[in-house]
Amino acid sequence: GRVLAAPAVRAHASVRVSTRPSRAHRARAVTVVAAHGHGHGASMGAQKGFVEEMRRVAMALHTREQAPKEGKKTTDDAKKEQQPVARWAPTPEGYLAFLIESRAVYRAMEGVVGDDANASTYGKFKSSGLERTSALDKDIAYMCERFGLKEYEATGAGKEYADFLTALAKTSPPEFICHFYNVYFAHSAGGRMIGRKVSEMILDGKALEFYEWREHGGLDESLTRVRGLLNDISEAWSREEKDRCLEETGKSFQLSGQLLRLIA
């Protein structure tokens, strides 16, 4: 049947589709490979400012196979990060868990930037157009109705990540911004590809709201606007603060990857 290969540590993934024979038919296999999903590489034109530093650091955490021009991670390192289970199949229950735990993360980040007490630090990112919480509310309700499942509050990887982000926002804005950037931008590219493939497997191709952006001019305009805001906020940082932000990239990949594994 249809299977989805276990990802490496992060959700910054691209999707490769291959075919292989099975007993009665050729089954479509989706391989999730750890690759930067930010969708703002060479084809987007030259990047400027601190956002370009963030992008380069993220790209360097990929192998040459995943990112031929900028990947620096060795294949052996990537293999060590693979899940013990070689291949896994998406299930409605697993996908619901992924959506619920992901909502906790987005709710935490949107709570931080929307809090009036944080206006001077994060206020510029309020109503950015990238928000996902309300979309996830709709998708979670849909999954529960379609598959006869019950909604519940996040208690796993998403809850842990959310608590981590809420605390981090108070102690280190540069490190929080690293997670903010990586989570939103990865979901807008690699995350969409994964969602599309999982939808083909268990939702008859239905597009969930999690993968649609309709506010503030749509996805491209929102990404462009947030890139500018990220550059603006980083101009006030010292070099040490910028380096702290960049050094947090690996942690953001690790915590995001724990969410992706929930799908199966």
C-alpha positions in Angstrom: 0.0 0.0 0.0 1.0 3.6 0.3 3.7 4.4 2.8 5.5 7.5 3.9 9.2 7.2 4.8 10.2 8.3 8.2 11.8 11.7 8.1 15.0 12.9 9.6 14.9 15.2 12.6 13.1 18.2 11.1 10.0 19.1 9.2 11.9 21.2 6.7 11.4 18.5 4.1 10.9 18.1 0.4 9.0 15.2 -1.0 10.1 12.8 -3.7 7.6 10.5 -5.3 8.7 7.1 -6.7 6.9 4.0 -7.9 7.6 0.4 -7.1 5.8 -2.8 -7.8 3.6 -4.5 -5.2 1.7 -7.7 -5.2 -1.3 -6.5 -7.3 -0.3 -3.0 -8.4 2.4 -0.4 -8.4 2.2 1.5 -5.1 3.1 5.0 -4.9 5.7 5.7 -2.3 6.5 9.1 -0.8 9.9 9.6 0.6 10.3 12.5 3.0 13.9 13.7 2.8 15.4 16.3 5.1 15.7 19.3 3.0 15.3 23.0 3.5 11.7 23.9 2.8 11.9 27.6 2.9 11.1 28.3 -0.7 13.4 31.3 -1.0 16.5 30.1 -2.7 18.1 31.1 -5.9 14.8 31.2 -7.8 13.6 33.9 -5.5 16.4 36.2 -6.4 19.2 37.6 -4.3 18.3 37.8 -0.6 19.5 40.7 1.6 20.0 41.4 5.2 20.0 39.1 8.2 17.3 36.9 6.7 20.0 35.8 4.1 22.3 34.7 7.0 19.4 32.7 8.5 18.7 31.0 5.2 22.4 30.1 4.6 22.7 28.6 8.1 19.6 26.5 7.5 20.8 25.4 4.1 24.2 24.4 5.5 22.5 21.8 7.7 21.5 19.8 4.6 23.5 17.3 2.7 24.8 17.9 -0.8 22.2 15.6 -2.1 19.4 17.6 -0.5 20.9 21.0 -1.3 23.6 20.6 -4.0 24.9 24.2 -3.9 24.8 24.9 -0.1 24.4 21.6 1.8 27.3 20.8 4.1 26.0 18.0 6.3 27.5 14.6 5.6 25.3 11.7 4.5 26.4 9.7 7.5 25.2 12.4 9.9 21.9 12.5 8.2 21.5 8.8 8.4 22.1 8.9 12.2 19.1 11.2 12.6 16.7 8.9 10.8 13.9 7.3 12.8 14.5 3.6 13.7 11.4 2.6 11.8 12.4 2.8 8.2 9.0 3.3 6.7 5.6 4.4 8.1 2.1 4.8 6.8 0.0 8.0 7.6 -3.2 7.4 9.6 -6.1 9.7 10.4 -5.3 9.4 14.1 -1.6 10.3 13.5 -2.5 13.2 11.2 -5.0 14.5 13.8 -2.3 14.3 16.4 0.1 16.2 14.1 -2.5 19.0 13.6 -3.4 19.3 17.3 0.2 19.4 18.4 1.1 21.8 15.6 -1.7 24.1 16.7 -0.2 24.3 20.1 3.0 25.6 18.6 1.4 28.2 16.4 -0.9 29.3 19.2 2.1 29.9 21.4 3.9 31.9 18.8 0.8 33.9 17.9 0.1 34.5 21.5 3.6 35.9 22.0 3.5 38.3 19.1 -0.1 39.3 19.8 0.5 40.1 23.5 0.3 43.8 24.2 3.0 43.4 26.8 5.4 42.3 24.0 4.4 45.0 21.6 7.8 46.7 21.6 9.7 43.4 20.9 7.4 41.4 18.7 4.4 43.6 17.9 5.5 44.1 14.3 4.8 40.4 13.6 1.1 40.6 14.7 -1.3 39.9 11.9 1.5 39.0 9.5 -0.7 36.9 7.3 1.2 33.7 8.1 -1.0 32.8 11.2 -2.1 29.2 11.2 -4.2 28.7 14.4 -7.6 29.5 13.0 -7.0 27.4 10.0 -5.9 24.5 12.2 -9.1 24.9 14.3 -11.1 24.2 11.1 -9.0 21.3 10.0 -9.1 19.6 13.3 -12.9 19.9 13.4 -13.0 18.4 9.9 -10.8 15.5 10.7 -12.8 14.7 13.8 -16.1 14.8 11.9 -14.9 12.8 8.9 -13.2 10.0 10.8 -15.3 10.0 14.0 -12.5 11.1 16.2 -12.5 13.3 19.3 -10.7 16.6 19.6 -8.3 16.9 22.6 -5.7 19.3 23.9 -2.0 18.9 23.0 0.0 17.0 25.5 3.0 15.8 23.6 5.7 17.3 21.3 3.7 20.3 20.4 2.8 21.2 24.0 6.5 20.8 24.9 7.6 23.0 22.0 4.9 25.6 22.8 6.0 25.8 26.4 9.6 26.1 25.3 8.8 28.9 22.9 6.8 30.9 25.5 9.6 30.8 27.9 12.3 31.5 25.2 10.4 34.6 24.1 10.9 36.2 27.5 14.6 35.4 27.9 16.0 35.6 24.3 14.2 37.4 21.5 16.9 36.5 18.9 16.5 32.8 19.7 12.7 33.0 19.6 12.8 34.8 16.3 14.9 31.9 14.9 12.1 29.5 15.7 9.5 31.9 14.4 11.2 32.2 11.1 12.0 28.5 10.6 8.6 27.2 11.6 6.5 29.6 9.4 8.8 29.6 6.4 9.3 25.8 6.4 5.6 25.2 6.6 5.0 27.5 3.6 7.1 25.3 1.3 8.2 21.8 2.4 5.3 21.6 4.8 2.9 22.2 2.0 4.4 19.4 -0.1 4.1 16.9 2.8 0.5 18.0 3.4 -0.4 17.5 -0.2 1.0 13.9 -0.3 -0.6 12.9 3.0 -3.9 14.3 1.7 -3.6 12.2 -1.4 -3.1 9.1 0.8 -5.8 9.5 3.4 -8.1 12.5 2.5 -8.8 11.7 -1.2 -6.8 14.8 -2.1 -8.7 17.3 0.0 -6.7 20.5 0.6 -6.8 21.5 4.3 -6.9 25.1 5.5 -3.5 24.6 7.1 -2.0 24.8 3.6 -4.0 27.8 2.4 -3.1 31.5 3.0 -5.9 34.0 2.2 -5.2 36.9 4.5 -3.2 40.1 3.9 -2.6 39.5 0.2 -1.8 35.8 0.3 1.3 33.7 1.0 3.9 35.4 -1.2 3.0 38.9 0.0 3.0 37.8 3.6 6.4 36.1 3.3 7.9 39.1 1.6 6.5 41.4 4.3 7.8 39.2 7.2 11.3 38.9 5.6 11.4 42.7 5.7 10.3 42.8 9.3 12.9 40.2 10.3 15.6 42.3 8.7 14.3 45.4 10.5 14.2 43.8 14.0 17.7 42.3 13.6 19.3 45.6 12.7 19.1 46.5 16.4 20.8 43.3 17.5 24.5 43.0 18.4 26.7 40.5 16.5 26.5 38.3 19.5 22.7 38.4 19.5 22.6 37.6 15.8 24.9 34.6 16.3 22.7 33.3 19.1 19.8 33.5 16.7 21.7 31.5 14.0 23.0 29.0 16.5 19.4 28.1 17.5 18.6 26.8 14.0 19.5 23.2 14.7 17.2 23.2 17.8 14.3 24.5 15.7 14.8 21.8 13.2 14.9 19.1 15.9 11.7 20.3 17.6 9.8 20.7 14.4 10.8 17.2 13.2 9.3 15.7 16.3 5.9 17.1 15.2 6.2 15.6 11.7 6.8 12.1 13.1 3.4 12.2 14.6 1.7 11.8 11.2 2.1 8.0 11.3 
